[in-house]
Amino acid sequence: MKEAERSKANLKLDRLTRLAAHSFGARRAWLVLEDGRHQFSSYRSSSAIQKEVMRHAPIVSESGKLMGSLWVIVSSGQWNEGQQELLEEFALMLAVPLEQFIKSELVSVSTSAPAVLRQNYPAVLAFERDGTLVYGNPAAVRLWNTSTSQIVGLKLSDLVLDTHHISMMQATEALNTPFGLRGLREGVPILLESLLSTLELSGKVYACVCVRELEGTESLSNSFILERRFREYMDTTHQAIIEWDRRGRVLSWNPSAARIFGYTESEVVGQELLELVALDSNRDLLRQKGKQSLQSGQGLSSTNANRTKSGRKIFCTWQTTPLHDMDGEVITLVSVVLETTVQVEAEEELRRARARDLALREALPDVVFTLSRGGRFLDYHEPEGTIFYLNSQDIVGHKLEEVSPLELARRYRSALETAFEQGIADFEHTVQIEGNQHDFESRVVRYDTEEAVVIVRDVTQRKRAEQNLAHMAFHDKLTDLPNRELFGRRFEDVLEVSRLSGRALSVAFVDLNRFKQVNDSLGHAYGDLLLEQVAGRLRSVVRPGDTLARMGGDEFTLILPGLNSQQATEMSRLVVEVLAQPFVLEGHTVQIGASLGISSFPEDGNTTQDLLRTADHRMYETKNGRKEARV
């Protein structure tokens, strides 16, 4: 009876295994019992596959006990999640006949035997959470040229280089996901293909790694040397090098990462990277970027705001590169991180400084530009509505001589030379713009060893205002003739010239006759009108080098350089004649006349006081014969 049941179950197992092989186009499909001592229903296809991977699905009884596994060798390029689900469905169909086969008692299942293959099966290592090995099957013994007793108690890192790929956490979450692995056999690296799984031994669940050796091991010796050099580089570089898995958990963390972020390696390995180093404000965005890199298999580069263990905000430039297994699948990501807080803050300060500079330039009514040491325009800002002597169109990049008058360019170059030597240079210049004269002040300030900032201000209105104030301070408001102050200064200057040269000089006091009667009878407005006309007539008789001034009231003075007393007397007669003619004041005709007093240098004195006193005295002497005004 048991023989019939066994044959029936064996036939069904064989048929289902062959069907699985054909369904997946597998080069080989086989079923192995849980105790690892029996393997059957093996099938090999006639075709060879250039790039292949090994996939398996567990066969579990209704009670949840592991009975065996269904394995296939298939093309890596054609395998996907849908095919893995189909393989698991085949394993489910194999559960009933396999259980019947086991119950035929032709195969005994040892509860103490591990759920791994011991013969004709990839090497299997089971380990504690700290990496201590608790089991190695015969294939593992052969692969590493050791014994079962010698394997137990070793650390996983004694046999495998890339231990950061292997952990209990990954074994429970990454079942049936193959990845490349490098082993170490008698000091020589070997290339392995691996799968992670879990294994129950004596009621305790361990993580286990199933491996098989691949071709090309000889070429790994150089890779091993490079690996050691790379590890040395990781330990000494100032850049953080972080490896993290597809779920974002840290796998390796070099000393510079600890220095930059403040976490030790033991604190971060197995933890989600972005929970540790990302800000709350950008964590979701960075997760999304990581997913995109995983999906596309392409690296990414970005500068992000991060945080340290102490909560301090820093800036880092991340260069993240996906690492692929032999099938082209992304298995981990490696990030090279450089802290750029100083640079980012400096760039931000520079940006703010430029914004302040632009705002300042916009606020100023001045033209501001930057010149190179060679006199080339590096930038140019001109407030809207500014009248300037340079054409602001396409001015940047041109030299001074190309956009400004040559004489002005020469003065700018001279100021540049002074500014680069002394730090600052100022100069004023006048330019004709659209037929009008404009006054400018330019300040050239050295910015650095090769550049200078120039501020140009149009001071035309200020100059005009200053000139008007100066004119008003030294001229009579009514007649616009020099006043007493300007007369005194000019008289001092002309007298000093006469003293030095011996040239003749005369001064005359003119007092209007009958002015008070006109002012009292017609009013002050007519009196002012009369004074304006008197000033006009006196201007008509004085020479270009003479000075005609109003001392106040109805008194006028004349400085007559080069005239001796006789010549001055002739001039006085002309004055009297022009003032004796009638004046018409808005329909009113008046006749006044004038009294004059003259003194001459050097016969009448050698100082201004002596000469003025004599002229004033002689003027009053002539008043004795004046007549009343006729209106």
C-alpha positions in Angstrom: 0.0 0.0 0.0 2.7 2.4 1.0 4.6 1.5 -2.2 1.6 2.4 -4.4 1.1 5.7 -2.5 4.8 6.5 -2.9 4.7 5.8 -6.6 1.6 7.8 -7.1 3.0 10.7 -5.1 6.3 10.5 -6.8 4.7 10.5 -10.3 2.7 13.6 -9.4 5.7 15.4 -8.0 7.7 14.5 -11.1 4.9 15.8 -13.4 4.5 19.0 -11.5 8.2 19.7 -11.4 8.5 19.1 -15.2 5.5 21.4 -15.7 7.2 24.1 -13.7 10.4 23.7 -15.7 8.5 24.1 -19.0 6.4 27.0 -17.6 9.5 29.1 -16.7 11.7 27.9 -19.6 14.1 26.7 -16.9 17.4 25.1 -17.7 16.9 23.0 -14.5 14.1 22.4 -12.0 14.3 20.2 -9.0 12.6 19.5 -5.7 14.6 18.9 -2.5 13.2 17.6 0.8 13.5 19.6 4.0 16.1 17.3 5.6 18.5 17.8 2.7 19.2 14.1 2.2 16.8 13.4 -0.7 16.6 15.2 -4.0 14.4 14.0 -6.9 12.3 15.0 -9.9 15.2 16.8 -11.4 14.7 18.1 -14.9 17.1 19.6 -17.3 16.1 21.4 -20.5 18.1 21.1 -23.7 18.8 24.8 -24.1 21.5 26.8 -22.4 20.9 30.2 -20.8 23.7 32.8 -21.0 22.8 34.8 -17.9 20.9 32.8 -15.3 19.7 33.1 -11.7 18.5 30.6 -9.2 15.0 31.0 -7.7 13.1 28.9 -5.1 9.8 28.7 -3.3 9.2 26.9 0.0 6.8 23.9 0.2 4.8 24.1 3.4 2.3 21.6 4.8 -1.2 22.7 6.0 0.1 22.6 9.5 2.7 25.2 8.5 5.7 22.9 8.6 8.4 23.3 6.0 8.7 20.1 4.0 11.0 21.1 1.1 11.7 23.6 -1.6 11.1 23.9 -5.4 14.1 25.3 -7.2 14.6 26.5 -10.8 17.5 28.0 -12.8 16.0 30.6 -15.2 17.0 33.6 -17.4 17.7 36.6 -15.2 16.3 39.0 -17.8 12.9 37.3 -17.9 12.2 36.9 -14.2 9.8 39.2 -12.5 7.5 39.4 -9.5 4.7 37.7 -11.4 6.8 34.7 -12.2 7.9 34.5 -8.5 4.2 34.3 -7.5 3.6 31.6 -10.1 6.6 29.6 -8.7 5.0 29.8 -5.2 1.7 28.6 -6.7 3.6 25.5 -8.1 5.1 25.0 -4.6 1.6 25.1 -3.2 0.4 22.4 -5.6 3.4 20.2 -4.6 2.5 20.4 -0.9 -0.1 17.6 -0.9 1.8 15.0 -3.0 5.0 15.8 -1.1 3.2 15.3 2.2 1.9 12.0 1.0 5.3 10.9 -0.2 6.8 11.7 3.3 4.0 9.8 5.0 4.9 6.7 2.9 7.7 6.4 5.5 10.2 5.8 2.7 11.6 9.2 3.7 12.0 10.2 7.3 12.1 13.8 8.2 14.3 14.6 11.2 12.9 17.4 13.3 16.3 18.2 14.5 17.8 18.5 11.0 18.0 22.0 9.5 15.7 23.1 6.7 18.5 23.3 4.3 20.1 21.2 1.6 23.1 19.1 2.6 24.0 17.5 -0.8 24.0 18.9 -4.4 22.6 22.1 -3.1 24.0 25.6 -2.7 26.1 26.1 0.4 24.1 27.3 3.4 25.3 29.3 6.5 23.1 30.0 9.5 24.1 32.7 12.0 23.1 34.6 15.1 22.2 38.3 15.0 25.8 39.2 15.9 27.1 37.2 12.9 28.2 34.1 14.9 27.8 31.0 12.7 25.6 28.2 14.1 25.4 25.9 11.1 27.1 25.1 7.8 25.9 22.4 5.5 28.3 20.0 3.6 28.3 22.2 0.5 29.5 25.1 2.7 32.2 22.9 4.2 33.4 22.0 0.8 33.2 25.5 -0.5 35.3 27.0 2.2 37.6 24.0 2.5 36.9 23.4 6.2 34.8 21.2 8.5 31.4 21.5 10.2 33.0 21.8 13.6 35.3 24.5 12.4 32.6 26.6 10.8 30.4 26.7 13.9 31.6 29.5 16.1 33.2 31.5 13.4 32.0 35.0 12.5 30.2 35.5 9.2 32.8 38.1 8.4 35.5 35.4 8.5 33.9 33.8 5.4 32.1 36.7 3.7 33.5 40.1 2.8 30.2 42.0 2.3 28.6 41.3 5.6 26.7 44.6 5.6 24.4 43.0 2.9 23.4 40.2 5.4 21.3 40.6 8.5 18.3 39.0 10.2 16.2 41.9 9.3 17.1 41.6 5.6 16.6 37.8 5.7 13.0 38.2 6.9 12.2 41.0 4.4 14.1 40.1 1.3 13.4 36.4 0.8 14.2 35.0 -2.6 16.0 38.1 -3.7 19.4 37.1 -5.2 22.4 39.4 -4.9 26.1 39.2 -5.6 28.4 38.5 -2.7 32.2 38.1 -2.2 33.5 35.3 0.0 36.9 34.8 1.5 38.5 31.3 1.2 41.9 30.8 2.7 42.6 34.5 2.3 41.5 34.6 -1.4 38.3 36.3 -2.4 35.7 34.3 -4.3 32.6 35.5 -6.2 29.2 34.1 -5.0 25.6 34.4 -5.9 23.4 34.5 -2.8 19.9 34.3 -1.4 18.8 35.3 2.1 16.3 33.2 4.0 15.5 32.1 7.6 16.1 28.7 9.2 14.6 27.0 12.2 17.0 25.0 14.3 15.9 23.3 17.5 12.9 25.6 17.7 14.9 28.8 17.1 14.8 30.9 13.9 18.1 32.1 12.5 19.0 34.1 9.4 20.7 32.1 6.7 22.5 32.8 3.5 22.5 30.3 0.6 25.3 30.7 -1.8 26.9 29.2 -4.9 30.3 30.0 -6.3 30.4 31.7 -9.7 33.1 31.7 -12.3 35.8 34.5 -12.4 37.1 34.0 -8.9 40.7 34.3 -10.0 40.1 37.9 -11.0 39.0 38.8 -7.6 42.4 38.9 -6.0 43.0 42.3 -7.6 39.5 43.3 -6.6 40.3 42.3 -3.0 43.3 44.5 -3.0 41.2 47.4 -4.4 38.6 46.6 -1.7 41.1 47.0 1.0 42.4 50.2 -0.5 38.8 51.4 -0.7 38.2 50.6 2.9 41.3 52.5 3.8 40.0 55.4 1.8 36.7 55.2 3.5 38.4 55.4 6.9 40.6 58.4 6.0 38.6 60.5 3.5 37.0 63.8 4.7 33.9 62.8 2.8 31.1 60.8 4.5 30.5 57.5 2.7 27.2 55.9 3.5 25.7 52.7 2.1 22.0 52.1 2.6 19.6 49.5 1.3 16.4 49.7 -0.7 14.4 50.5 2.4 16.6 53.4 3.3 18.4 51.6 6.2 22.0 52.3 6.9 24.4 49.4 6.0 27.8 51.1 6.5 28.9 54.4 8.0 32.5 55.7 7.7 34.3 57.8 10.3 33.7 61.1 8.4 30.0 60.3 8.4 30.2 60.1 12.2 32.2 63.3 12.3 29.7 65.2 10.1 26.4 63.9 11.6 27.5 63.1 15.1 26.3 59.5 15.1 28.5 56.5 15.7 28.3 53.5 13.3 26.7 51.4 15.9 24.0 54.0 16.4 23.0 54.2 12.8 23.4 50.8 11.2 20.0 49.3 10.6 18.3 52.7 11.2 16.5 54.6 8.5 19.0 57.1 7.1 16.6 60.0 6.5 15.0 59.7 9.9 18.5 60.5 11.3 19.9 63.2 9.0 16.9 64.8 7.1 14.9 67.8 8.3 11.2 67.4 8.9 10.6 69.9 6.2 12.4 68.0 3.4 12.4 64.4 4.5 9.4 63.4 2.3 11.0 65.1 -0.7 14.3 63.3 -0.2 12.5 60.0 0.2 10.8 60.6 -3.1 14.2 61.4 -4.8 15.6 58.1 -3.4 12.7 56.1 -4.8 13.2 57.7 -8.2 16.9 56.8 -8.1 16.0 53.2 -7.2 13.4 52.9 -10.0 15.6 54.5 -12.7 18.8 53.0 -11.5 20.4 56.4 -12.1 22.5 58.4 -9.6 21.5 61.8 -8.3 23.3 64.8 -7.0 21.9 67.5 -4.7 22.7 69.9 -2.0 20.3 69.5 1.0 19.7 71.0 4.4 20.4 68.3 7.0 20.6 68.0 10.7 23.1 66.5 13.1 22.6 64.3 16.2 22.6 67.5 18.3 19.9 69.0 16.0 22.2 71.6 14.4 21.2 72.5 10.8 24.0 71.9 8.3 24.2 71.8 4.5 25.6 68.8 2.6 26.2 67.9 -1.0 25.1 64.3 -1.7 26.3 62.2 -4.6 24.2 59.0 -4.5 24.9 56.1 -6.8 22.9 52.9 -7.0 24.8 49.6 -6.9 23.6 46.7 -9.1 23.9 43.0 -8.7 24.9 40.7 -11.6 21.3 40.8 -12.9 21.2 44.6 -13.1 19.0 44.9 -10.1 19.7 47.7 -7.6 20.7 46.2 -4.3 22.0 49.2 -2.3 22.8 52.8 -2.7 26.1 54.5 -1.8 26.1 58.2 -1.0 29.3 60.3 -0.9 28.5 63.3 1.3 30.5 66.5 1.7 29.5 69.1 4.3 29.2 72.4 2.5 27.7 74.5 5.4 30.4 77.1 5.2 30.1 77.4 1.4 26.3 77.4 1.4 26.2 80.1 4.1 28.9 82.1 2.2 26.9 81.8 -1.0 23.7 82.8 0.8 25.5 85.8 2.4 26.8 86.7 -1.1 23.3 86.4 -2.5 22.0 88.7 0.3 24.9 91.1 -0.3 24.1 91.2 -4.0 20.5 91.8 -3.2 21.5 94.6 -0.8 23.8 96.0 -3.4 21.1 96.0 -6.1 18.6 97.6 -3.6 21.1 100.2 -2.8 21.8 100.9 -6.4 18.1 101.2 -7.1 17.7 103.6 -4.2 20.6 105.8 -5.2 20.0 108.6 -7.8 23.5 107.9 -9.0 25.0 105.9 -11.9 27.0 103.0 -10.5 29.3 100.7 -12.5 32.3 98.5 -12.0 35.5 98.8 -14.0 38.3 96.4 -14.3 41.9 97.5 -13.8 42.2 97.7 -17.6 39.2 100.1 -17.8 36.6 97.6 -19.1 33.0 97.8 -17.9 32.0 94.8 -15.8 28.5 95.9 -14.9 26.5 99.1 -15.2 23.4 100.5 -13.4 21.6 103.6 -14.4 18.5 104.9 -12.5 15.5 105.4 -14.7 15.3 108.9 -16.2 19.0 109.6 -15.5 20.7 111.9 -18.0 24.2 110.6 -18.5 26.9 110.9 -21.0 27.3 107.2 -21.6 25.0 105.1 -23.8 23.8 102.4 -21.4 22.9 100.0 -24.2 25.5 97.1 -24.4 28.0 99.0 -22.3 29.1 96.0 -20.3 32.3 94.4 -21.8 33.4 97.6 -23.6 36.4 99.8 -22.6 36.1 103.4 -21.5 37.4 104.8 -24.8 34.7 102.9 -26.7 31.7 104.5 -24.9 32.9 107.9 -23.5 34.7 111.0 -24.8 38.4 110.4 -25.0 39.3 113.2 -22.5 36.9 111.8 -20.0 38.2 108.3 -20.5 41.7 109.6 -19.8 40.6 111.2 -16.6 38.9 108.0 -15.5 42.0 106.0 -16.2 44.0 108.5 -14.1 41.5 108.1 -11.3 41.6 104.3 -11.6 45.4 104.4 -11.2 45.1 106.6 -8.1 42.3 104.4 -6.6 44.3 101.2 -7.0 47.2 102.8 -5.3 45.4 104.8 -2.5 42.0 103.1 -2.3 39.8 106.0 -3.5 39.9 108.8 -6.0 37.5 111.7 -6.7 37.2 114.2 -9.5 34.7 116.6 -11.1 34.0 117.1 -14.8 31.6 118.9 -17.0 30.0 117.4 -20.1 27.8 119.0 -22.8 24.6 116.9 -23.1 22.0 117.8 -25.7 23.4 121.4 -25.8 23.3 121.9 -22.1 26.2 121.9 -19.7 26.0 119.2 -16.9 28.3 119.0 -13.9 29.3 115.5 -12.5 31.2 114.2 -9.5 32.9 110.8 -9.9 34.2 108.7 -7.1 36.4 105.6 -7.9 36.8 103.1 -5.0 39.1 100.1 -5.2 37.0 96.9 -4.7 39.8 94.3 -4.9 43.1 94.0 -6.7 41.5 93.9 -10.1 38.1 95.8 -9.9 36.9 99.2 -8.8 33.4 100.6 -8.2 32.5 104.0 -9.7 29.8 106.2 -8.5 28.8 109.1 -10.7 26.4 111.8 -9.5 24.9 114.6 -11.6 25.5 117.8 -9.5 24.3 120.3 -12.1 21.4 121.5 -10.0 23.5 121.6 -6.8 26.2 123.6 -8.6 23.6 126.0 -10.0 22.2 126.4 -6.5 25.6 127.0 -5.0 26.4 129.5 -7.7 23.1 131.3 -7.1 23.7 131.4 -3.4 27.2 132.7 -4.0 25.9 135.3 -6.4 23.2 136.4 -4.0 25.8 136.7 -1.2 27.9 139.2 -3.3 25.3 140.9 -5.4 22.5 143.4 -4.9 19.2 141.7 -5.2 17.4 144.6 -7.0 20.1 145.7 -9.5 22.2 142.5 -9.7 25.3 144.7 -9.2 28.1 143.7 -6.9 27.3 144.6 -3.3 29.4 146.3 -0.6 31.1 142.9 0.3 32.2 142.1 -3.2 33.1 145.7 -3.9 35.5 145.7 -0.9 37.2 142.4 -1.9 37.7 143.6 -5.5 39.0 147.0 -4.4 41.6 145.3 -2.1 42.7 143.0 -5.0 42.9 145.8 -7.6 44.8 148.1 -5.1 47.3 145.4 -4.4 48.0 145.0 -8.1 48.5 148.8 -8.4 50.9 148.8 -5.5 53.0 146.1 -7.0 52.9 147.5 -10.6 52.6 151.2 -10.0 49.5 151.3 -12.2 47.0 154.2 -11.7 43.8 153.5 -9.9 40.7 155.6 -9.2 37.6 155.1 -7.2 34.3 157.1 -7.5 31.3 157.5 -5.2 28.0 158.3 -6.9 25.0 159.6 -4.9 21.7 160.2 -6.6 20.2 163.7 -6.3 16.5 164.1 -5.3 16.0 160.2 -5.1 14.2 160.6 -1.7 11.6 163.0 -3.2 10.8 160.5 -6.0 10.5 157.6 -3.5 8.3 159.6 -1.2 6.0 161.1 -3.9 5.6 158.0 -6.2 6.2 155.2 -3.7 8.9 152.6 -3.1 8.0 150.6 -6.2 8.8 153.5 -8.4 11.9 154.1 -6.4 13.1 150.6 -7.1 12.3 151.0 -10.8 14.3 154.2 -10.8 17.3 152.4 -9.2 17.1 149.6 -11.8 17.2 152.1 -14.7 20.1 154.0 -13.0 22.1 150.8 -12.8 21.4 150.2 -16.5 22.7 153.6 -17.5 25.8 153.3 -15.4 26.6 149.9 -17.0 26.5 151.6 -20.4 29.4 153.9 -19.5 31.8 151.7 -17.5 34.5 149.7 -19.2 34.8 145.9 -19.2 37.5 145.9 -16.5 35.7 148.4 -14.3 33.6 147.4 -11.2 30.2 149.0 -10.7 28.6 148.3 -7.3 25.6 149.4 -5.3 26.6 150.2 -1.7 23.0 150.5 -0.5 20.2 153.0 -0.8 20.9 155.4 -3.6 24.7 155.1 -3.4 26.8 153.5 -6.2 30.6 153.1 -6.5 33.0 152.6 -9.4 36.5 151.0 -9.4 38.4 152.4 -12.3 41.7 150.5 -12.8 44.3 152.3 -14.9 42.7 155.8 -14.7 44.5 158.7 -13.0 42.6 161.6 -11.4 42.3 163.5 -14.7 41.0 160.5 -16.6 38.6 159.6 -13.8 37.3 163.2 -13.9 36.4 162.7 -17.6 34.6 159.5 -16.7 32.7 161.3 -13.9 31.4 163.8 -16.5 29.9 160.9 -18.6 28.2 159.5 -15.5 26.7 162.9 -14.6 25.5 163.4 -18.2 23.7 160.0 -18.5 22.1 160.4 -15.1 20.9 163.9 -15.9 18.7 162.7 -18.7 15.0 162.2 -17.7 13.8 158.8 -16.5 10.3 157.4 -17.5 8.8 155.3 -14.8 5.6 153.7 -16.1 4.3 156.9 -17.5 5.9 159.2 -14.9 8.9 161.2 -16.1 11.4 162.2 -13.4 14.8 164.0 -13.6 17.3 163.5 -10.8 21.0 164.0 -11.5 23.9 162.8 -9.4 26.8 163.9 -7.2 30.3 162.3 -7.6 33.4 162.2 -5.5 36.7 160.8 -6.9 40.0 159.7 -5.3 43.1 158.4 -7.0 46.0 156.2 -6.1 48.7 157.0 -5.1 48.2 160.8 -4.6 45.0 160.5 -2.5 46.2 157.5 -0.4 47.8 154.1 -0.3 45.0 152.1 1.5 41.4 151.3 0.7 40.3 153.2 3.8 42.1 156.4 2.8 40.9 156.3 -0.8 37.3 155.6 0.1 37.2 158.2 2.8 38.5 160.9 0.3 36.1 159.9 -2.4 33.2 159.9 0.1 34.2 163.4 1.4 34.4 164.8 -2.1 31.1 163.4 -3.1 29.3 165.2 -0.2 31.1 168.4 -1.3 29.4 168.3 -4.7 25.9 167.8 -3.1 25.8 171.5 -2.1 24.7 172.5 -5.6 22.0 169.8 -6.3 18.5 170.7 -7.4 15.1 169.4 -6.4 13.7 166.6 -8.6 11.1 167.4 -11.1 8.2 164.8 -11.4 
